[in-house]
Amino acid sequence: GEVQYWVWKVLVLGLRDAAHIYTRINRPIMAALRREGVKGLIYIDDIINMAKSKEMCLKAEARTYELFQACGWLFKPSKRSGEPAQVCRFLGLNIDSRDLTFNIPEEKILNIKSVIDKVREQGKKVKVKLLAQLVGKLQAVRLATGPIVAVLTRSLYHVVDSAPEF
């Protein structure tokens, strides 16, 4: 019979607006880093630093950690991708700074193919949730494939959007 109140102490990334909120909160931090000459990108909880040399990249990383920690953010050392390199993984894609390309890792290609196989197996009665999964996976590699993915998946978006629920 007693009323209780609950408060989230963490940002729930499953909520629709969580990514937007997180990005807005961190925008001033990234702007401060850019004013200092630190080049980098942030997407939700993934950060990448870029520099002309390994030493400069390590300095940029240290400054990024320092400023984010001063603003109250904590970094998990085990999440660090490793030493600075010309080829690295960011947002599920391999970025190659030598030839300025985004490449899809082999395991991601196999995963997309397996979802396509599941869609094919279902024939004409494909579950909307499965279509939404496929469209999401294809959109996740659009930096490597280019804008053609958006064009080719447009009809799938309409099917997913028009579904009553999934």
C-alpha positions, 0 to 999 in steps of 0.5 A: 500500500506504500507509494514508491518512485523509481529514478533511472540512474543511467540513460536507457539506450533502448528508448527512442530519444536516448540517442538524440539526448546523448548526442545533444549532451555531448555536442558541446564537448565535441565542439570544445575538442574541435576548437582545440584542434582535436579531430574526431566523431561521436555516434551515441557511445562510440568515439573515434579520433583522427590525426596525422600521426600515431603520436598525435592520435594518442594525444588527441585520445588522451585529451578526449578522455580528459575532457569527457571525464571532467564532464562526468563521463567514465570510460571502460578501458576494455572498450578501447579498440587498441593502438592507433591504426590506419585501418580500424573498426568504427560503427561496425565498419572497417575504415581504411584511411589509406584509401579513404574507404569504408568496408563491410567486415566479412562476418557482417556480410554473412549476417546480412546474407543469413537474414536475407535467407530467412526472408526468402525461406518465408516466401510471400508471408514475411514477418514485418519484424524480420523485414525491419531487421533486414532494412536495419542491417542494410542501412547500417552498412550504407557508408560502405555501399553508398546511398543506393541502399536507401533507394533499393530499400524504400519499398521495404520501409513502406511495408514496415511503416504501414504494418499495424504492429510487430 
